[in-house]
Each structure stands twice: as structure tokens, then as C-alpha cells.
């Protein structure tokens, strides 16, 4: 699976981009080549739904567990 991540990063660089977004087969936003994706709107944190096939990193887990944000799990399509 690491080889796929390297391929994604290489593809992004070939397109003059810093990173690439990974999508599910249904077009749902999952993550980037080497990082989780999340965004906030004030104190609400939007995170891809944990039922989606992505790797939740340590920092994302810590941010969610902190209780600072209201966490909204989403299936955001691109």
C-alpha cells in the first residue's frame, strides 16, 4: 500500500501540485497521499466518515479525542 502512496505523490508532482487527494470508488473524499483531510467551521471539525476506507492518523485521532471540537463525520463527494 505504501507504493500506491508514492505513486500518488509522484503523480501530484507531475501535475505541479503538492499532494493528491484520494477518493473512494464512489468519489468520496478520503485523504491525501500521506495525510488525513479535515476542515473546520468555527468549533465544528469535519472528518471523513470512519466507515470509509482510509487510514486515520495519530494526530487526527488525538484531535478527535481532545473534545475541543464538535466532530462531524461526513461523506463528502468530489
C-alpha positions as CSV (number, residue, x, y, z in Angstrom):
1,X,0.0,0.0,0.0
2,X,3.0,2.3,0.5
3,X,3.9,2.0,-3.2
4,X,0.4,3.4,-4.1
5,X,1.1,6.4,-1.8
6,X,4.4,7.0,-3.5
7,X,2.7,6.8,-6.9
8,X,0.0,9.3,-5.8
9,X,2.7,11.7,-4.6
10,X,4.7,11.3,-7.8
11,X,1.5,11.9,-9.9
12,X,0.8,15.1,-8.0
13,X,4.3,16.4,-8.5
14,X,3.9,15.7,-12.2
15,X,0.8,17.9,-12.2
16,X,2.7,20.7,-10.4
17,X,0.7,20.0,-7.2
18,X,2.0,19.5,-3.7
19,X,-0.2,16.5,-3.0
20,X,-3.0,14.4,-4.4
21,X,-6.5,13.7,-2.9
22,X,-7.6,10.1,-2.6
23,X,-11.2,9.3,-3.3
24,X,-13.3,6.2,-2.8
25,X,-14.8,4.4,-5.7
26,X,-17.9,6.5,-5.2
27,X,-16.0,9.7,-5.3
28,X,-16.0,10.3,-1.5
29,X,-13.0,12.3,-0.1
30,X,-10.8,10.1,1.9
31,X,-7.3,11.5,2.5
32,X,-4.1,12.7,0.7
33,X,-1.1,10.6,-0.3
34,X,0.4,10.9,3.2
35,X,-2.0,12.9,5.3
36,X,-5.6,12.9,6.7
37,X,-8.0,15.5,5.4
38,X,-10.3,17.5,7.7
39,X,-11.6,21.1,7.9
40,X,-13.3,23.2,10.5
41,X,-16.0,25.8,10.6
42,X,-15.5,27.5,13.9
43,X,-15.6,24.8,16.5
44,X,-17.0,22.1,14.2
45,X,-14.5,19.7,12.8
46,X,-15.5,17.9,9.6
47,X,-13.8,14.5,9.1
48,X,-14.4,11.7,6.6
49,X,-16.8,9.1,7.9
50,X,-14.9,6.4,9.8
51,X,-16.8,3.7,7.8
52,X,-14.9,4.9,4.7
53,X,-11.7,3.1,3.7
54,X,-9.0,5.5,4.9
55,X,-6.2,5.3,7.4
56,X,-6.9,7.5,10.4
57,X,-3.6,9.0,11.6
58,X,-2.4,9.6,15.1
59,X,-2.9,13.4,15.0
60,X,-6.4,13.1,13.7
61,X,-7.2,10.6,16.4
62,X,-5.8,13.0,19.0
63,X,-7.7,16.0,17.7
64,X,-11.0,14.0,17.8
65,X,-10.3,12.6,21.3
66,X,-9.4,16.1,22.7
67,X,-13.1,17.0,22.8
68,X,-12.2,20.6,21.8
69,X,-14.3,20.3,18.6
70,X,-17.7,19.1,17.8
71,X,-16.8,16.3,15.3
72,X,-19.0,15.9,12.2
73,X,-18.3,12.8,10.2
74,X,-19.1,13.3,6.6
75,X,-19.2,11.5,3.2
76,X,-18.2,14.4,1.0
77,X,-18.2,13.7,-2.7
78,X,-15.9,15.5,-5.2
